[in-house]
Amino acid sequence: MITKLRKRYYCEHCGKGGGSAGHMRRHERTCTANPDRECEMCQHTELGHHEIPMAELVAMLPTKSDFAEIQYHEWYDIGGLPVDLEVNVTSRLAYPGLEEAVKQVMDALREAVGNCPACILAALRQADLCDQISSETFDYKREKKDLWDNVNDAESAWQDANKVIL
C-alpha cells in the first residue's frame, strides 16, 4: 500500500480549497468574498476599474438586521403532547421588504461599479444578501453572459470593420 500526503491550500475569505498554491493565490486575489479584491471581469472588459472601495459598496445595501422579524412560536403536536418550539426562519419570509429595498439601490450599485456583474455579486455576497434575493433582482449568470456577448459582438464588429483584404 502506498500512502501520500498532499498539501491543500484554502482561501482565507470563502474557504475554497485546492491543491495548487498558485491557483489559490489567484483565487484569493479575485474572490468575491475578499474585501480588497481585484476584479478580473473589469480588467478584461472595457468596464474599467471603479475606485469605490468594497466597504462603501456594501454600505450602500440594506442589512438583514433592519428587516429581521422577531422570532415567533409555533405549537407542534409531538406524541400527543403540545410542544411550544421557538422557530427562527431564515428564508425570504424572515426579512419582509428586504428584497424590495435591495431592488431600490440596485441602480445606484450598478452605476457605482460600472455595471460589472462580478462586482455586484461581490457586494451582495459581502453584505450576506445572496440568499435573500431572487433572480429577478440579480441573476449573475444571465448578466455575465449578456456582458460577454456584448464584448464579443463589439470585438467582432471591430474585426469586420478593420478586416485587411489580402
N, C-alpha and C positions, 0 to 999 in steps of 0.2 A: 504494500500500500504506500502511495506517495501522498504526502501532505505538504501543501504550500500555503503560506500566509501571504496575503496581498494587502497592500495599503489601500485604504479608502479615504477619499477626500470629500468633505461636506461643506456646503455653502453655509456661511455664518448667518445668513439672512433668512433663508427659507428651508434649510435642511436637506436640499437635494444632494444626493451622493453620486460619486463617480470614481473610476479607477485611475483617471489621469489628472495629475496636479495642474497641468497647463489648461485643460478644458475647464476645470473647476475655477481656476483663476479668471478665465474669460467669462464664465457664467456669473461669478460673483460681481464682476465689474458691471455687467448689464442686467443683473437680477432685478425684477420688478419690485422685490421686497427691500432692495438696497436704497436707503435714503440719499446716498451720494452716487446714484447710478449714472452710467453713460448710456445714452440711447443710440443703439446701432441703427434703428429704423430712421431716426432723424438724420444720422450721418450718411446713410446710403440713399436717401431720397433727397429731394430738394426742399425739404421742410425746414432745414436749418436747425440750429440748436437754440432752444428757448433759454433765457437767462434767469428764469424764475426758479428758486430752489424748491425742491420737492416738499419741504416742510410748509411752504406757503401754498402750494397746490393742494396739499392735504387739508390745510386750514380753510380753504375755500368750500370744502364739502361739509355737509351736516354730519353730526355724530350720532351714533346709535343711542347714546345715553339721553339725548334730547327727546327721543321718541319712544323710549322703552316703556312698556306698560308695567304696572305693579303686578307682582306675582299674584295669581289667583288660586283658589282651592277648588278641587272637583271631588265629588263623592264617588267612590267606587265600591261596588258590592263584591267583596272578596270572601268566598267561602260562607256566604250568608250573612256576613257582618259588614255594615257600612264603615268604610275607612276614609278618613279625610287625608288626601295626599296633596302636598304642595306641588304645583306644576309651574315650571318656567319654560315657556315656549320660545324657541329661538328662530322660528320661521318668520316670514314677512308679516304674519299676523301679530307678532310681538312688537312690531315697530310701525304702527299705523301712521301713514303720512311720510315716512322716510323716503320711499321711492319717489314720491311726488316732489319732495324737497331736493332730491338729487337731480331730477329732471330739470328743475328750475335753475340750477347752477351749471348744468352741462354745457350750455352755450358759452358761458364765461370760461369754463375749464378748457373747452376745445380751442377757444381763441388764445388762451394763455400758453398752450402747448403747440400751437400751430396745427391743430387737428391731427396730431400724431396718436394713433391707436395705442401704441406701446406706452407712451407717457400717460395717457388717460387711464389705462389699465393699472399702471404703477401707482397713480394717485388713489384710485379706488381701492386697490389692494392694501396700500399702506393705511388707508382710513378704515380698513376692515369692513368694506361695504359690498364686496363682490358677491357674497351670498345673499344679499338683500335686494338686489335689483334684477329686473327681468331683461331679456334680450331686446325688448322694445326700447329700453332706456339706453343700453350699451351692449353691442354684440361685437366683441373683439374680433372674432374670426371673419365676420362679414366686412367689418370696417378695414381690417388688414388686407383682405382680398381686394376690396374696392381701391384702396390706396395703391397696391402694387399693379392692379390693372391700369389705373391712370398713369402711373410712372412708365409702365411698359408701352402703353399706347403713345405717350409723348415721345418715348425713345424711338418707336417705330416710325412715327411721323417725321421726326428729325432725320432719321436714316433715309427715309424715302425722299425727303426734300434735298438731302445732300448726297444723293447717290452719284457716284462717279461712273460715267459711261466710258468703257474701255474700247 
